[in-house]
Amino acid sequence: DITNQANNEPNLPAVMHCTRMAGRAIIRVVGRCNDAQENNNLDLSECQLMQVPDAVYHLMRHTALKGCNLSSNVITKIPPKFAVKFSLITDLNLSHNQMSKLPEELADLAELERLDISHNAYIALPHAVYKMPKLTHLNAQSNHIVDVEVERLQEAPSLQEVDLKDNPVNPRCHDALQTTTR
């Protein structure tokens, strides 16, 4: 019966292939959530995610995550509830996505020490990074960052290292950053 349908509908094989791929992607995400329940590190890198699925928050509701890797997806934004649901993470990797903003609520990640937003579409450092109380390392290389609020960067509570390589930082800002030390 499927063969007859396939002959009558030329797109059916493509639809079946996409359905199979989506099914495998869901199985991969669920498997990685199960792994995270064991090791407290959620690795959803290279899962073709456009966002963090609501099912992930549900599966992780009883897990105290320490790390979250969402790199190499096609994510454009992180929802504000991320900071509430994963409030204990110390390491967050958002690199190699299509993000240009972070919600202000991420400043509430009181334990976050390392944040990687490299290889995205930021034109400025997100305001939340200036407020994160324990953030020590920020990787923001290979974005489109032209200007940095140097004064705010100096006032950031714990920030020790900021990587801005391969960004078109304007000369005035570049000079101000050169003289900044902690």
C-alpha positions in Angstrom: 0.0 0.0 0.0 2.9 2.4 0.8 4.5 1.6 -2.5 1.3 2.5 -4.4 1.1 5.8 -2.4 4.8 6.5 -3.1 4.1 6.1 -6.9 1.1 8.5 -6.7 2.9 11.0 -4.4 6.4 11.8 -5.6 7.3 13.6 -2.3 6.4 10.7 0.0 9.9 9.2 0.0 11.3 12.6 1.0 8.7 13.0 3.7 9.4 9.5 5.1 13.1 10.2 5.1 12.6 13.5 7.0 10.3 11.8 9.5 13.0 9.1 10.1 15.7 11.8 10.6 13.4 13.7 13.0 12.8 10.5 14.9 16.5 9.8 15.2 17.1 13.4 16.4 14.5 13.0 19.1 16.0 9.7 20.2 19.4 11.4 20.4 18.2 14.3 22.5 16.3 11.9 24.9 19.4 9.7 25.2 21.6 12.7 26.0 19.1 13.8 28.6 19.3 10.4 30.2 23.2 10.6 30.2 22.9 14.0 31.9 20.9 12.5 34.7 23.9 10.4 35.4 26.7 12.9 35.0 25.0 16.3 35.5 26.3 17.6 32.1 23.8 18.0 29.4 25.4 17.8 25.9 23.0 18.7 23.2 25.6 19.8 20.7 25.1 19.0 17.0 21.5 18.0 17.5 20.1 20.4 14.8 18.1 22.2 17.5 16.4 25.5 16.6 15.6 26.0 20.3 15.8 24.1 23.6 12.8 21.8 23.4 10.3 22.1 26.3 10.7 18.3 26.8 14.3 18.9 27.8 13.2 21.1 30.7 10.8 18.4 31.7 13.3 15.5 31.5 15.9 17.5 33.5 13.5 18.8 36.2 15.1 16.6 38.9 18.7 16.9 37.8 21.1 19.5 39.2 23.0 20.3 35.9 26.5 21.7 36.2 27.2 22.0 32.5 25.2 22.6 29.4 26.5 22.3 25.9 24.2 23.6 23.1 26.9 24.3 20.6 26.7 23.6 16.9 23.0 23.9 16.5 20.9 26.5 14.7 19.5 28.2 17.9 18.6 31.8 17.5 17.5 32.5 21.1 17.5 31.1 24.6 14.3 31.6 26.5 14.2 33.4 29.9 13.1 30.2 31.7 16.5 28.7 30.9 18.0 30.5 33.9 15.2 29.3 36.2 15.3 25.7 35.1 19.1 25.4 35.0 20.1 27.7 37.8 23.1 25.7 39.0 25.1 25.4 35.9 28.7 26.6 36.0 29.6 26.1 32.3 27.4 27.1 29.3 28.5 26.6 25.7 26.3 28.4 23.2 29.0 28.5 20.4 28.3 27.9 16.7 24.7 28.9 16.7 22.8 31.9 15.2 22.2 33.9 18.3 22.4 37.7 18.6 20.8 38.2 22.0 20.8 36.7 25.5 17.8 37.3 27.8 18.5 39.5 30.8 17.4 36.6 33.0 20.6 34.8 32.3 22.2 37.3 34.7 20.4 35.2 37.3 22.7 32.2 36.7 24.4 32.8 40.0 26.9 29.9 39.6 27.9 30.4 36.0 31.7 30.7 35.7 32.3 29.9 32.0 30.2 31.2 29.0 31.0 30.5 25.4 29.0 32.6 22.9 31.7 32.4 20.1 30.8 31.9 16.5 27.3 33.6 16.6 25.9 36.8 15.4 26.4 39.2 18.3 27.2 42.8 17.4 27.7 43.7 21.1 28.3 41.8 24.3 25.0 40.9 25.8 24.1 43.0 28.9 23.6 39.9 31.0 27.3 39.0 30.9 28.2 42.2 32.8 25.9 41.2 35.7 26.7 37.5 36.1 28.2 37.3 39.7 30.6 34.4 39.2 31.4 34.6 35.5 35.2 34.4 35.1 35.6 33.4 31.5 33.7 34.7 28.5 34.5 33.5 25.0 33.0 35.9 22.4 35.3 35.4 19.5 34.2 35.3 15.9 31.1 37.3 16.2 30.4 40.8 14.7 31.1 42.8 17.8 32.1 46.4 17.0 31.8 48.1 20.3 32.3 46.9 24.0 31.2 48.8 27.1 34.7 48.8 28.5 33.6 50.5 31.8 30.9 47.9 32.4 33.4 45.2 31.6 35.8 46.5 34.2 33.0 46.6 36.8 31.9 43.0 36.1 32.1 41.2 39.5 34.4 38.3 38.6 35.3 38.5 35.0 38.9 37.7 34.4 39.2 36.7 30.8 37.3 37.9 27.7 38.2 36.5 24.3 37.1 38.9 21.5 39.4 37.6 18.7 38.1 37.8 15.2 35.6 40.6 15.9 35.6 43.9 14.1 36.1 45.9 17.3 36.4 49.6 16.5 39.9 51.2 17.1 38.7 53.4 20.0 37.3 50.4 21.8 40.3 48.3 20.9 42.6 50.9 22.5 40.5 51.1 25.6 40.5 47.3 25.9 44.3 47.2 25.5 44.7 49.3 28.7 42.2 47.2 30.7 43.7 44.9 33.3 42.2 43.1 36.2 
